[in-house]
Amino acid sequence: MKRFNKVLCIGLAVFLAASLLTGCSGGGGKAATADATAGNAATTGEPSGNTYEITMWVYSDFSVGRLGDLFKKWSDEFVAANDNLTSITLIGKNDNELRTGVLSGVGLPNAFCGAARDGKTITDAIEVLDLTPFFNAAPASYRDGFMKDAIDFVTVDGKILAIPYISYVNLLYRNLDSLEKAGIDPADGVPTWDVFIEHCEKLKLAGMDATATFAGDWNPVFAIVACNEELTPGTENGKTTIKPEQLVPGLEVIQRLAPLTNTMKRSEDVAHEAFKAGQLGMVIEGPWTIEEWEDSGMRFDVLPMPALVEGGRFGGSHGVECVFGVENNDAELNDLVARWLFYITDYEQGKQYTSMIGRPMMRNDIMDDPEVTQHIVAKASALGLPGSVPQMPFFRSTVFWSSKFADASMMVYEGKSPTEAAEWMVDEINSMLADAGE
């Protein structure tokens, strides 16, 4: 087993021993090791003789195909290394099914995946496992591998309520055959949205659709607005700290793009098929689309979101998926659950994950690894993630304010000025905050 895992297990075994000897029934766990010497309660001198099963609700793509095989491999390794664990059952659910199932509080699993933007809603609804003491007992090599502020945003009132797992930023995919027909040199890149617009114009002149509509699609619109370094998302005295003038530059880009886009939504099958066929030159999508593009056989590349101005902030916006434990009121089971979560979020497992599909992890030690960034999606994500803006105040608010860019973009497409749309949006955010009592 890796030196990292060996070092980690020693301190955490001591912690578990203390919690068992004092009758602690709160959250417990060790981190990032499948090693039996860390996983068997007998190593603490207090064998319970109990055996356990872990059930975890995961996103559906974690339970099928290549990722399903990878998670099965990890769970088999972890079970084999822990005498008091008989099985880990991973149950795949779509995003909505997983979210509503957790929030119902009925028939909960021992662990689950959840979006950071639902962090406050989840932790207000159910008792999640407090991972703080186990994280603190982990070696610095595990703790310090996370990206700046990643652990901070899952920490509320001094308690670590989840572990940041995978992230996603908006990415710009380009059909290289389409660019060639339009006389665009891919090597020039797309450093700014002005250049993106120029490329859209060239694609249109060459008889192709440039890109999908931004109307009603909050995510790529926020990706443009988020590139404004003067943007100040936050709340003060129940009001947003965002000023209308901070939204205007991004919405002006939308105004210029409106006549250059078609009516397809970027996530629709028809848009994907048009992109693969070379009828749609560029598409903004997430890292999860890479297999579809690769399987199509088309020539393409992928870039991070451009900046508003040359040399300015780029990367767009980002979301985060976390892994949570459920408080089981059993110190030994809590230990297994917490340690399983730490295991799948450590450097070695994360490197396998990102190297396979390119989806970025919330760890610098992974995203800075040159072996990982050989994957084109991981490389583009590693460039864009540091400058990207969170979709909302994760674990601090239930107000998903950036979703209102869907309406603001529609207003611009329908002829409202960027200033009018920006002023409307600030008023709307304040109404959302008031309705939520925040």
MOGI-V888127 format. One record per residue. N is the residue number from 0. RES is the residue in one small letter. SS is DSSP state (H for helix, E for strand, L for the rest). Layout:
# MOGI-V888127
((N,RES,SS) (N,RES,SS))
This chain:
# MOGI-V888127
((0,m,L) (1,k,L) (2,r,H) (3,f,H) (4,n,H) (5,k,H) (6,v,H) (7,l,H) (8,c,H) (9,i,H) (10,g,H) (11,l,H) (12,a,H) (13,v,H) (14,f,H) (15,l,H) (16,a,H) (17,a,H) (18,s,H) (19,l,H) (20,l,H) (21,t,L) (22,g,L) (23,c,L) (24,s,L) (25,g,L) (26,g,L) (27,g,L) (28,g,L) (29,k,L) (30,a,L) (31,a,L) (32,t,L) (33,a,L) (34,d,L) (35,a,H) (36,t,H) (37,a,H) (38,g,H) (39,n,L) (40,a,H) (41,a,H) (42,t,H) (43,t,H) (44,g,L) (45,e,L) (46,p,L) (47,s,L) (48,g,L) (49,n,L) (50,t,L) (51,y,E) (52,e,E) (53,i,E) (54,t,E) (55,m,E) (56,w,E) (57,v,E) (58,y,E) (59,s,H) (60,d,H) (61,f,H) (62,s,L) (63,v,L) (64,g,H) (65,r,H) (66,l,H) (67,g,H) (68,d,H) (69,l,H) (70,f,H) (71,k,H) (72,k,H) (73,w,H) (74,s,H) (75,d,H) (76,e,H) (77,f,H) (78,v,H) (79,a,H) (80,a,L) (81,n,L) (82,d,L) (83,n,L) (84,l,E) (85,t,E) (86,s,E) (87,i,E) (88,t,E) (89,l,E) (90,i,E) (91,g,E) (92,k,E) (93,n,L) (94,d,H) (95,n,H) (96,e,H) (97,l,H) (98,r,H) (99,t,H) (100,g,H) (101,v,H) (102,l,H) (103,s,H) (104,g,L) (105,v,L) (106,g,L) (107,l,L) (108,p,L) (109,n,L) (110,a,E) (111,f,E) (112,c,E) (113,g,E) (114,a,E) (115,a,H) (116,r,H) (117,d,H) (118,g,H) (119,k,H) (120,t,H) (121,i,H) (122,t,H) (123,d,H) (124,a,H) (125,i,L) (126,e,L) (127,v,E) (128,l,L) (129,d,L) (130,l,L) (131,t,H) (132,p,H) (133,f,H) (134,f,H) (135,n,H) (136,a,H) (137,a,L) (138,p,L) (139,a,H) (140,s,H) (141,y,H) (142,r,H) (143,d,L) (144,g,L) (145,f,E) (146,m,L) (147,k,L) (148,d,L) (149,a,H) (150,i,H) (151,d,H) (152,f,H) (153,v,L) (154,t,E) (155,v,E) (156,d,L) (157,g,L) (158,k,E) (159,i,E) (160,l,L) (161,a,L) (162,i,E) (163,p,E) (164,y,E) (165,i,E) (166,s,E) (167,y,E) (168,v,E) (169,n,L) (170,l,E) (171,l,E) (172,y,E) (173,r,E) (174,n,E) (175,l,H) (176,d,H) (177,s,H) (178,l,H) (179,e,H) (180,k,H) (181,a,L) (182,g,L) (183,i,L) (184,d,L) (185,p,H) (186,a,H) (187,d,H) (188,g,L) (189,v,L) (190,p,L) (191,t,E) (192,w,H) (193,d,H) (194,v,H) (195,f,H) (196,i,H) (197,e,H) (198,h,H) (199,c,H) (200,e,H) (201,k,H) (202,l,H) (203,k,H) (204,l,H) (205,a,L) (206,g,L) (207,m,L) (208,d,E) (209,a,L) (210,t,E) (211,a,E) (212,t,E) (213,f,L) (214,a,L) (215,g,L) (216,d,L) (217,w,H) (218,n,H) (219,p,H) (220,v,H) (221,f,H) (222,a,H) (223,i,H) (224,v,H) (225,a,L) (226,c,L) (227,n,L) (228,e,L) (229,e,L) (230,l,L) (231,t,L) (232,p,L) (233,g,L) (234,t,E) (235,e,E) (236,n,L) (237,g,L) (238,k,E) (239,t,E) (240,t,L) (241,i,L) (242,k,L) (243,p,H) (244,e,H) (245,q,H) (246,l,H) (247,v,H) (248,p,H) (249,g,H) (250,l,H) (251,e,H) (252,v,H) (253,i,H) (254,q,H) (255,r,H) (256,l,H) (257,a,H) (258,p,H) (259,l,H) (260,t,E) (261,n,E) (262,t,E) (263,m,E) (264,k,E) (265,r,L) (266,s,L) (267,e,L) (268,d,H) (269,v,H) (270,a,H) (271,h,H) (272,e,H) (273,a,H) (274,f,H) (275,k,H) (276,a,L) (277,g,L) (278,q,L) (279,l,E) (280,g,L) (281,m,E) (282,v,E) (283,i,E) (284,e,E) (285,g,L) (286,p,H) (287,w,H) (288,t,H) (289,i,H) (290,e,H) (291,e,H) (292,w,H) (293,e,H) (294,d,H) (295,s,H) (296,g,L) (297,m,L) (298,r,L) (299,f,E) (300,d,E) (301,v,E) (302,l,E) (303,p,E) (304,m,L) (305,p,L) (306,a,E) (307,l,L) (308,v,L) (309,e,L) (310,g,L) (311,g,L) (312,r,L) (313,f,L) (314,g,L) (315,g,L) (316,s,E) (317,h,E) (318,g,E) (319,v,E) (320,e,E) (321,c,E) (322,v,E) (323,f,E) (324,g,E) (325,v,E) (326,e,L) (327,n,L) (328,n,L) (329,d,L) (330,a,H) (331,e,H) (332,l,H) (333,n,H) (334,d,H) (335,l,H) (336,v,H) (337,a,H) (338,r,H) (339,w,H) (340,l,H) (341,f,H) (342,y,H) (343,i,H) (344,t,L) (345,d,L) (346,y,H) (347,e,H) (348,q,H) (349,g,H) (350,k,H) (351,q,H) (352,y,H) (353,t,H) (354,s,H) (355,m,H) (356,i,H) (357,g,L) (358,r,L) (359,p,L) (360,m,E) (361,m,L) (362,r,E) (363,n,H) (364,d,H) (365,i,H) (366,m,H) (367,d,L) (368,d,L) (369,p,L) (370,e,L) (371,v,H) (372,t,H) (373,q,H) (374,h,L) (375,i,H) (376,v,H) (377,a,H) (378,k,H) (379,a,H) (380,s,H) (381,a,H) (382,l,H) (383,g,H) (384,l,H) (385,p,L) (386,g,L) (387,s,L) (388,v,E) (389,p,E) (390,q,L) (391,m,L) (392,p,L) (393,f,L) (394,f,L) (395,r,L) (396,s,L) (397,t,L) (398,v,L) (399,f,L) (400,w,H) (401,s,H) (402,s,H) (403,k,H) (404,f,H) (405,a,H) (406,d,H) (407,a,H) (408,s,H) (409,m,H) (410,m,H) (411,v,H) (412,y,H) (413,e,L) (414,g,L) (415,k,L) (416,s,L) (417,p,H) (418,t,H) (419,e,H) (420,a,H) (421,a,H) (422,e,H) (423,w,H) (424,m,H) (425,v,H) (426,d,H) (427,e,H) (428,i,H) (429,n,H) (430,s,H) (431,m,H) (432,l,H) (433,a,H) (434,d,H) (435,a,H) (436,g,L) (437,e,L))
